[in-house]
Amino acid sequence: MRDVRNCLMKLFSSAGALSTRRRRRRGDVLAAAQQGRDGLLWYRDLGRCVDGVEFSMAVIQANQVLEDQSQIESGDFGTFVGIYDGHGGPHAARYVCDHLFRNFHEIASGPQGVTSDGIQRAFLATEEGFIALVSELWNTRPDMATTGTCCLVGIISQRTLYVANSGDSRAVLGRKVGCTGEVAAIQLSTEHNANVEAVRQELKAQHPDDPQIVVLKHGVWRVKGIIQVSRSIGDAYMKHAQYNTEPINMKFRLSEPMSMPILTANPTIISHHLQPSDSFLIFASDGLWEHLSNEKAVEIVHNHPRAGSARRLIKAALQEAARKREMRYSDLKRIDKKVRRHFHDDITVIVLFLNHNITPRAHTQVPPISIRSALEH
């Protein structure tokens, strides 16, 4: 009788181990299916942060060299999201991705914790670091003076959301409306693009003696006829006269002396105490919003499963880009980087799904995370 019992115990033990191995393999397959690459697309379909926030993340490359950079960091401070839309090359965006969160975390680790003032200081410290790098490399890499990046940051800490923006990337909140099941789109970020009337007025007020501070060129308003954004990190040639001279490319050089910085790195920052009706947040570079409205993006996220939300938004933007050029989406997908830039820009999307029922104990069940989008495709 004892032998029979021992045999049964071994049989059940083996079956349990086999079942566990199968579950682990299924989990590995699911994890692998949630992240990867598809041609010029890099994605992470679904993940979880320390504070219970779930995220979806995706990037599509259009330029010869990917100029968008992005990151998600989550730890004891909360969750940090950064989207850096580079221009003039990838160097400024890469630098910011390496240093902005580090500067923020160092400041937020102090006695005051996460504050709007601390976030602004992190932006300005990152700006100072990059300008110092431009100075250091001026004799060997003068092109560094003409590279810059828009910076959009979202931070969730102790149920408060901070959104800081310098440039024209955009953060949009999806908020439930009553008991209807509908979700409204609420833009949280302030954009700094010369095509916005308020931005042109701000520039004219700051530079009253310069009638050419904003110029309409080929149907697009540009600062000094060169750049669309009025705030960024980098773009030293538009901030410091010593970098607006030879040997930088002639198209970046101003014809008149620069008496004061034309661009600034100062972000616009808002803080918002999260409400139970706040459902999700969409952070994306300008490449997405060029083809999708706030309302359309929120509708897509709301009406589909969480997993793959960022990829789904990029696909919708590409479908719209193809429609505008009267071509099929399948044909657009076959166009290689660099040539692809004639149809759409690099696009980065991060969607955060808010969890208002998370308990303090649950914070310890998810390890800290640090994710950066792929540097190249």
N, C-alpha and C positions, 0 to 999 in steps of 0.2 A: 504493500500500500504506500509506503514511504517512497519507493522508487517511482511509482506512478505520479505521486505528488511532485517529486523533483523534476520529472520529465515535463509535466505540465507547466511548472514554474519557468523552466528554461525556454519552453516553447513560447509562453506569453512574453517573456523578457526579450526574446529574439524578435518577436513580432512588434513589440513596442519600440525597440531600437530601430527596426526597419522603417516603422511609421515615422519616427523622429527624423531619420535620415531623409525620407521622402519629403517631409514638411520643410526641412532645411533646404533641400534642392529646389522645391517649389518657391521658397522665399528668395533664393539666389536668382532664379529665373525671373521672378517678378521684379526684383531690384535691378537686374540688368536691363529689363525691358523699360524701366522708368528713366533711364539716362543713356546718353550715347550721342552719336553723330549720324547725320543723313546728308551727305554731300556738304554743302556750305552751312548746314544747320547743326548747332550744338544745343542739347537740351537736357534738363533734369525735370522730369514730369511731376514728381511729387516728393516732398521731403518734410521733415518736421523740425522746428526750432525748439530751444530749451523752454520757452514760455508757452508752448502749446500751439503757437502759430504754425500753420502749414504753408508751404510755398511751392510754386511752380516757376521754372526759370528757362528761358530759351534765348538764343542769339542766332541771327542769320547774317552772314558776311556778304557784302556787295563790293567793297573796295578791294583793290589789289592787296593791300595790307589792312587787316581788321583794325578800325579806329575806335570802335566801341569797346569799353571794358566794363566789368560789373562784378559785384561781390555780395555775398550774404555772410554775416558774422552773427553768431548767437552764443551768449554766455550768461554769466551772473548779472550783467547790466541790462539784459533784454535782447532785442534783435535789431541789427543794423543792416540796412540795404543801401547799396551805392550803385548808381548808374552814371557812367562817365562817357559822354559822347564826344570823342576827339575830333579835331579838325586840323588840317595842315600836316597830318601824320599822326602816328599812334603814341608818340613819346610822352606827351603831357598826360594822356589818359592812363597810360601804364604807370607813370610816376604817382599819380593820384591814387590809383588802386593799391599801390605799395605803401603809401604814407598817410592818406587821410584818416582811415580807420585807426591806425596806430596812434596818430596825434589825438584823435577823439577819445580813444580808450584811456590814454594817459591822463587827459584832463578830467574825464568822467570818473576816474578812479579816485579823485580827490574828495574832500569832505562834502562838496556841494552836489556831487553826483552828476546826472545828466541835466543840463540846462541849455536854454537857447544861447546864452552868452558863451558857454563852453563850446557849443557846436560852431559858432562864428569864429571863435579863437582857433579851432581846429582847421577850419577853412583857410584862415589867414596864415597860419603856421605852414600849411601845405603850400600855399602860394609863395611864401617867402623861401621855402626850401627849393621849389622848382626854379624860381628866378635866380637863386644862388647857383643852381646847376647850369642855367643858361650862361651866367657870367663865367663860370669855370670853363665851359666848353666853347666860349665865343670864338676863340682863334682857330679851333679845329672843327667845330660843328655849329656854324652861325645859323643854320636852318632851325636849330632848337628854339631860336627867338621867335619864329613864326608858327610854332605849333601851340595849340591850346586845347582846352576841353571844357564842355559844359559839365556841371556837377549837380546831380540830384541825389539827395540823401533822405532816407526815411528811418526813423528810430522809434521803436516801441519800448518804453520803459515804465514799469509800474502803472500800466493801463493808460499811459499818456503817449500820444503819437506826436512826434516832431517831424516836420517836413522842411528841409532846407534846399533851396534851389538857386543855382547861379547858371543862367543859360536858358535853353528852351526845351529841355526834357520836361516830362509832365507826370504828376501823381494824381490819380482819380480814385475817389472813394465810392464804393457801391453800398448804398444804405437802403435797408428795407423800409417800405412805405406802408404804415398801418398794418392791417391784416389782409391786405389785398394779394400779398405774395409778390408784388412788384418791387423792383429795386431802382432807386434813383441814382443818377451819376452826378457826383459833386467834385469839381476840380479843386484840389487843395493847394497846388503850387502856383506861384506867380512866375510867368514867363518873361524873359528879358530878350525879346527879339524886336528888331527895328520895324518889322511889319505890323507891330502892335502900336496903335496910335499913342497910348499912354507912355510907351517907352520912347517914342520919338519926342514927345513933349518933355519928358524928363531929361533927355540928352540936350535938347535945345536950351532948357533952363540952366543946365550945368555948364554949357558952352555958349553963352549969349553972343559972343563976338565971332563965332564961327558959323557962317551961313551954310557951309558945306559939311556940317557935322553929320547929317543924314542925307543920302542921295538916292533918288529913285533910279535904278539901273536895271534895264531889261525887265521892267515890271516888278522888281523886288527892291524894297528899301534896305539900304546897307549903311552901316556906320562908316563914314568917310569914303563911301563907295566901295568898301573892301569886304567887310565882315557883317553878318546879319545879327549876331548876338552882341549885347552891350555889357554882359558880365560873363566872366570865365576865369578859370585858373590857367595861367600861362599867357600866351599872346603878348610876350614881353615887348614886341615891336610897337604895340599900341598903348604901352604904359610907361615906357622909359625911353627917352630920346636917344640914349647911347646905343640902343639896339635898332633904331630906325635909320639905318645908314648902310653903306657898303660894309660887308659883301652880301647882305640879304637880297633876295630877288627884287628887281625893280618894281614889280606889281604891288609889293607891300610897303614901298617907301612913300612917305608923305612929302608933298611939295613945299609945305610950309613948316616952320619950326613947331615942335610940340612943347607947349608951355605947362601943360598938366596932363596927367594920365587920361586917356580917352575911354578906356575900359576899366572896370573894377572887378575884383574877385569877391566882393561882399555878397553873401547870399541873402535872399529873402527867407525868413524863417517863421513858421506858424507852429503853434502847439494846440493840440486838440485832445480833450479827455474822451476816450473811447466810450461809446454808448452801446447798449445791447443791440440796437438797430444797425450798427455799423457791421457790415458783413464781410467785405473784402477790399483790398487796395490793389490798384494797378500802377506800377511804376514802369515807365517806358521812355526810351530815347525818342527824339523827334521823328525818326524814321517811321515809327508806328503811326503817330498822330497825323502825319502827312496824308495817310490813306484811310484812317478810321476816326470817327467822331468819338467823343467821350461816351455818348449814349450807346453807340453800337458796340464799343468794347465792353461796357458793363453788361449789356444784353447777352453777348456771347459767353462771358464768364458765368453769368447767373443761370443760363439755360443749359449748361453742360456739366458733366462731372468735373470735380476739381483736378484730377490727374490730367496733365496735358494742356492745362489752360493757357500757359504761355505760348506753347507751340500752336495752339488753335488760333490765338490772336495774330501771330505772325502769318499763318496761312491765310487768314482773312485779309490781312493787309496786302499780301502778295497777289491774292486773287483780284483785289481792287486795283492794284498797280497794273496787272495784266489787262484788266478790262479797260482802263484808261488808254492803254496803247493798242487796244483792239486786237489782242492776241490771247491765245489760250494759256491758262495757268501751267499746263504741262509743258508748253514750249518755254515759258519763262524759267521754269526750274532747270532747264537744260543749259541756260546761259551761264557762262563762267564768271568768276569774280573779275573785277575791273570793268568789263563790258556790262556786267549786271548793274553797275552804279548808274548807268543811263536810265534805268527803270525804277530803282529804289535805292535807298541808303542802307548802311548797316542798321540793323534793328535789334534792340535789346529789350526784353520784357521780363519783369519779375512780378508775380501775383502773390500777395499774402492773404491767407484766409484766417480771419480772426476767430479765436476761441474764447468766449466769455465765461465758460464754465470750468476753466482750468483751475486746479487746486494747487496750493503752494507745494505740496508733496510731489505732485506730478512733474514739477520743474526738474527734480533730481533724476527722473527716469529717462531723460534724453540727454546724451552727452553734448558738450559744446560743439558747434560746427563752424567751419570756415570754408567757404566755397567761392572760387573764382571761375568766371567763364573761361573757356579755352582761349589761349592767346592767338592761335592761328588755326585755320581750316585748310 
